Amino acid sequence: MHLKARELVAFALISVPLAMGGLPLAIYLVPYYSGELGISLAAIGVIVLLTRITDVVTDPMIGTLSDATPDRFGRRGLWIMLGLPVMGLATIAVFNPPDQVGHLYLFVSVALLYLGWTLISIPLSAWAAELSPDYHERSRITGARSFAASTGLLIVMSLPLILAYLVSNGYPSLAPEKPGSLQPMLKIVAWSTLGCLCVFGPLLLIVVPQARFTQKSSISLKQALLLVWGNKPFMRLLAAGVTNHVGWYCISTLYIFFLSHYLKASTQQWSALLIVYFVCGMIGTPLIVRLAARVNKHKLMSALSVYMVLVFSTVLLMEPGQWRYYLFIQVFCGLVANIGNVLVPSMAADVIDQDTLESGQQRGALFMALWGTADKIALAVAAGLTLPFLQFLGFNPAIENSTQGLKALQYTYTLVPIFFLSLSAWLIWSFPITKTYQEELRNRISSEQLRVEG
């Protein structure tokens, strides 16, 4: 099945606000709440980690409920509709907060943002796996989503430069009250995310058809989780995907600290570098999709992860203040930045095929829920690991750090991601579901009439 262009575009566009709301959480949350609102690095790391505990329950629950929802209500669309206002309003709460906030406010607002994200992303990911049974078409679908997400990221990263330009050309009201404050930009991001959710969410539900199934999930959540646990390809993919994302999240968590404190880049300079990175990500996404159409996806992911490790290792050679040289890192790393976003969901769809054949039921949302939980745990691990460790080593973002503190920042920023990305490459190399095996699965599913088009 080959999706029509309008269906592919409508399906991909919802990833724009998901990325616009998600990037500030990964990159700006720590420097904003620590540097401007006075919450310590260790406290933020613990709070982010604690917000993920709720996902252990809510993610599989939402996945199971989505799988069991009658087709007439929209098996995926109903839950996406519920998630749109939750995520939109929570984004405003997180990134346009009152002047005085405490630990409880940060915990509740971030937890609600993750809940809204879950209500949208889990059914959406299951929907993506159901749009086509073809091994390579699935990479095209995930590639379109990644390209749209990169567009959202590019919009967010362009805002500091746009605001700086407007302030210097007759719009002083857009200037932050405190020099270097992130608040004006984050406020625009929050309200823009809400607006995009209101437009692209209904467009998705109107244009893109939802699949119908001959059988619904009729087993308990406990039974379903036991079956998932026994799915060895999924567990290997989960381990490889989590370690891959932990590596990338460690980079994004410490990015602003490293660029501003170690490389001495201004807000406009590191914003420009991020724009280069995301533009290269948009260029690299279709290249990854094309490569995935020619080789087995797991081999490609392993090879590109090794490439990323080799390129990123050169950061260890950089001296303080050399922010211009980081441009080359942004270009060559940006080209492969979406390997996990393109290839892992595509391989997850192949894993779901095996479960469908073995169980006689379609439980795509449950699998994607567990993946979503693992992905958010990866973000929490990245923050919970790097931030307290960095503080323990003596780095403090609120002061002018010594050479020892700066070196601690450099080594943490570089070596921790390299470890996790290398581990991911090793884990995914032996992934058992190849193109040939997946085609056999689809043929057996079709012969047993487990799925009907509709």
MOWO-V546539 format. One line per field, one symbol per residue. ss: DSSP state (A for helix, B for strand, O for the rest). phi: phi as a letter, one per 30 degrees, with the letter a starting at -180 (. if undefined). psi: psi as a letter, one per 30 degrees, with the letter a starting at -180 (. if undefined). A space follows every 50 residues. Layout:
# MOWO-V546539
ss=???
phi=???
psi=???
This chain:
# MOWO-V546539
ss=OOOOAAAAAAAAAAAAAAAAAAAAAAAAAAAAAAAOOOOOAAAAAAAAAA AOOOAAAAAAAAAAAAAAOOAAAOOOAAAAAAAAAAAAAAAAAAAOOOOO OOAAAAAAAAAAAAAAAAAAAAAAAAAAAAOOOOOOAAAAAAAAAAAAAA AAAAAAAAAAAAAAAAAOOOOAAAOOOOOOOOAAAAAAAAAAAAAAAAAA AAAAAAAOOOOBBOOOOOOOAAAAAAAAAOOAAAAAAAAAAAAAAAAAAA AAAAAAAAAAAAOOOOAAAAAAAAAAAAAAAAAAAAAAAAAAOOOOAAAA AAAAAAAAAAAAAAAAAOOOOOAAAAAAAAAAAAOOOOAAAAAAAAAAAA AAAAAAAAAOOOOAAAAAAAAAAAAAAAAAAAAAAAAAAAAAOOOOOOOO OOAAAAAAAAAAAAAAAAAAAAAAAAAAOOOOOOAAAAAAAAAAAAAOOO BBOO
phi=.cddeddddddddddddddddddeddcceddddddccicdedddeddddd dddddecddddddddddcdeedciecdeddeddedddeddddddcbdddc bbddddddddddddddeddcddddddeddcdaddeddddddddddddddd dddddddddeddddddddbjbddddddceiddeeddddedddddddddcd ddeeddccdcdcbdbcdbcdddddddddedddeddddddddddddeeddd dddcededddcddiddeddddddddeddddddddeddddddddcbddddd ddddddedddddddddddcejdddddeddddddddcdcdddddddddddd ddedddddcibcbedddddddddddddddddedddddddddddjdbddbd ddeddddddddddcdddeddddddddddeceddcdddddddddddddchd bbdl
psi=kjkleeeeeeeefffefeeefeeeeeefeeeefefffgkleeeeeeeeee ffefffeeeeeeeeeeefkkeffjeeeeeeeefeeeeeeeeeeeghllej laeeeeeeeeeeeeeeeefeeeeeeeeefffkfkeeeeeeeeeeeeeeee eeeeeeffeeeeeeeeefhgifffklekkgkfeeeeeeeeeeeeeeefef eeeefeekkklkkfklkglleeeeeeeeefjeeeeeeeeeeeeeeeeeee eeegeeeeeeeefhkleeefeeeeeeeeeeeeefefeeeeeffflkeeee eeefeeeeeeeffffffklkfhfeffeeeeeeeefgfgeefeeeeeeeee eeeeeeeefgljheeeefeeeeeeeeeeeeeeefeeeeeeeefgkjfflj lleeeeeeeeeeeeeeeeeeeeeeeeefegkfjleeeeeeeeeeeefghf kkk.
